[in-house]
Amino acid sequence: MSKVIIIGPAHPLRGGLATFNHRLAKEFISHGDECDIYSFSLQYPSFLFPGTSQYVTGPALDTIKVHSVINSVNPLNWIKIGNRLKKEKPDIIVVRYWIPFMGPALGTILRRVRKNKHTRIICIADNISPHEKRPGDNSFTRYFIKSIDAFITMSEKVMSDLRVFEKAKPALQVSHPLYDNFGEIISKKEARKQLNIDPDQKVILFFGFIRKYKGLDVLFEAMSDPGIKSSGIKLLVAGEFYEDEKTYREQIERLGISNQLILHTEFIPDDRVRYFVSAADVVIQPYRNATQSGVTPLSYHFEKPMIVTNVGGLPALVPHEKVGLVAEPDPKSIAEAILRFYQMGEDYFIPHLRVEKQKYSWSHLVEIILSLAKGNGVN
C-alpha cells in the first residue's frame, strides 16, 4: 500500500481537472492505497478567472478527503504547505500541471517536499505550452519541471512540448481514462425529455467551457452552410462562456442561425452532464488547436460518436470513420463532416466505440503512476 497525495483542483472547485482528480483518487483507494487531495484555498485571483464562479454549489459526490489549503499567489503559503507535505512524507505525489501561472506555487511546494528524500513526484501534464500564451510562461514552466521526478502526458503534442524543456527525465504517454462518474448511459428519448428537445430532431453537441481555441465560432460558420441549413440539424451548445459572449451573439445574428441553435451557456453541473451528452446524435469538437480533451473520454463513456478537427492529439483518439469523423479546422470541412455523419448514421459507429473504449481504464493509469514512482519509465 502506498500513501498518495494528489495536488490539483478538487471540490468545491469546478471543472474537468477537479472531476479527474476525484476519480483518480477513488481509483487509488480501490487499489488499496491511501489517497488525499491537496487543493486550493485560492486557485486564481478573480481578475484572472474568465467564468462566473470558480465553485460548484452542491455537495461532493464522493468521500475523498480534500485539503483546500494552497494559495496560488502567496509565497509564504507555498513554503508552509511544502514543509507540511515534506513532514507528511507521502510515498507518491501526483501533481497536475495545466497552466504556467501555477509553476511558481507548485514548483516551490515540491522543492520543499523533495528535501525529505523519500517522496517520488509524478506530474500529469495536461499542457506544457498553454493555449493562450502570456509573458513568463517558459520561465514558470522551467522552474516547475525541475521539481519533478517523472511525467505522464496524454497526447503526443504535450510530450513533444515537454521534451523541449526536459529531455532526460522519464515520461510516458497514457490515454485519458474514461469519465465514468457522471452516471449510467440513458436513452436519447429520456435525455431529450429532460432538456425539452424534440425526440426526432437531429442534434449535434458542443460541450464544455467556451474559449477561443475550441473553435465554436468556426462551428457557427459551419452551421450557416446551405447544406446544414436545409438539413434541419440543430446545434446544442452546453457550457459557460470563458470569454466575451457579445462577439458570439453578434456572430449568431450576422449569420442568421439563431433558429438552428439550442443554447445552454451556463456551467453544467456534474449531475446534469449525462442529459446533454445522451441527448446528442454526435459530439463535435471544432478546435483550432488541442492537446487532448476531456470531452473525448466523456463521449466514449456515453458511447457517442465524435466529429473532431485534425489538430493536436484529437485524431489519434478518434479513429476516422470508426468512432467518428476527422475534419479540417475550417467551416467547409466541418459542415461536410456533419452531413457525412448523418449519411453514415449513428448506429454505424456504436460497435467501434464499444471496442475502442476498453483501452481507457483508470486502473491502467494508476499502474503507470506506481511504475514510474518505482523508477520505471522511458527516457
Secondary structure as UniProt FT lines:
FT   STRAND          3..7
FT   TURN            11..12
FT   HELIX           16..30
FT   TURN            31..32
FT   STRAND          34..42
FT   HELIX           46..48
FT   STRAND          66..71
FT   TURN            72..73
FT   HELIX           75..88
FT   STRAND          92..97
FT   HELIX           100..102
FT   HELIX           103..114
FT   TURN            115..116
FT   STRAND          120..125
FT   TURN            135..136
FT   HELIX           137..145
FT   TURN            146..147
FT   STRAND          150..153
FT   HELIX           156..165
FT   STRAND          171..173
FT   HELIX           188..195
FT   TURN            199..200
FT   STRAND          202..207
FT   HELIX           212..214
FT   HELIX           216..223
FT   HELIX           226..229
FT   TURN            230..232
FT   STRAND          233..238
FT   HELIX           245..255
FT   HELIX           258..260
FT   STRAND          261..264
FT   HELIX           270..279
FT   STRAND          282..285
FT   HELIX           295..301
FT   TURN            302..303
FT   STRAND          306..309
FT   TURN            312..313
FT   HELIX           314..317
FT   TURN            321..323
FT   STRAND          324..327
FT   HELIX           331..344
FT   HELIX           346..356
FT   HELIX           357..359
FT   HELIX           362..373
FT   TURN            374..375
//
